[in-house]
Amino acid sequence: MSLNRNQTTLCAIGGVFAVGAAALGWFLWSAIDESSEALEERNNSMDAIDRYYSAKVFPSKESLEAVKANTEEMAMWRESSKLVASRGDKAFAETTPPSFKQFLQSEQVRLSALPGKVDGRICAQGFAFGFDKYLGQSPTMPEKADLPKLQRQLDFIAEAVELFSEVGVDEVKAVKRDESPAAQAEEDAPAQRPGKKGKKGKSAAADEGPLATSLDYSFQLLASPKALVSLMNRLNSEFRFTVVTELNFAESRDLISESFAAREKAESEARSAQGGRRGGRRKNKALEQLESIESGSSDGGIVIDPEIDAPFTVDISIRVYDFGQGIAVAESASAPAAEVPAAENAPAAAPAPAADAPEQAAPAEASKEETAK
């Protein structure tokens, strides 16, 4: 029995479909088999983990002693680290807005008189050290809630300006501080210092004492390279936990560019000088200036000396941390001296040690004589 063309074609198509169906069946079976193997492997791993965590553990005495020793050593390390980090913390006596403003005004006068290179002072006349809101002609009084923060800021800024003067900074040009109200700072505090939640939802840091807080400051200075290096070394050895978060410096003057500009100006004046007696004087003056520039004897010479070079314009940002471990500072550092009468403000007990010294030394000398005998 012979097949015609149509039957042959149908048989060929049927064979192709049969082969394709067989191949698809093979791939499907392989995928199901691999999935079953992966699922079985996962189940075995989970069973092993469950057995590990549900198994009864019997720790040895040595391991328990080692854990206890490590815990005690860690606690001692944390305590010693906290003591070192908080050695510069300060606490300030409570004050009032009028008293603080009076003390702020006296500090402005004192800091402005520190030595520098602005007519012999560290800053321009009337400089407010970042407290423009309360100084000058402003009648604004600080809010009672802001006083603790303002006391900390004034104390550090005063300390920083004294340091600038000691290392030889030419001028303090600008001071910036955090001026956000205390209420806003309290609202932002949880977001900045999140605590780790325990079993009862309490912060794990609650039992570790006061949380660390920080305040940011920015200063713009004019300083020589030598003064800048000394400043960074002194900040590195500060008792307070200070971090220099940003430092930028650039030459306040480009003496080389100024020299080329002065030379071009002198040459232009020499060429443009007109004839006659007046023009000759102008030309001679321009030629003398040009000769001075070329010889390098003027201030605009190419050869420069680091000791007399133009100072750097320095922008420095400092973050100061406080760990709440400060001991109350003297009243004169947190409250204005004018608040106490002059007779009471003088330390009455200061001369006492000098006067009592001979009397205190007498028993000691007598005991030495008796011992010698």
Secondary structure by P-SEA (a helix, b strand, c coil): ccccaaaaaaaaaaaaaaaaaaaaaaaaaaaaaaaaaaaaaaaaaaaaaaaaaacbbbbcaaaaaaaaaaaaaaaaaaaaaaaaaaccbbbbccccaaaaaaaaaaaaaaaaaccccccccccccccccccccccccccccccccaaaaaaaaaaaaaaaaaaaaaaccccccccccccccaaaaaaaccccbbbbbccccccccccccccccbbbbbbbbbccaaaaaaaaaaaaaccccccccbbbbcccccaaaaaaaaaaaaaaaaaaccccaaaaaaaaaaaaaaaaaaacccccccccccccccccbbbbbbbbbbccccccccccccccccccccccccccccccccccccccaaaaaaaaaaaac
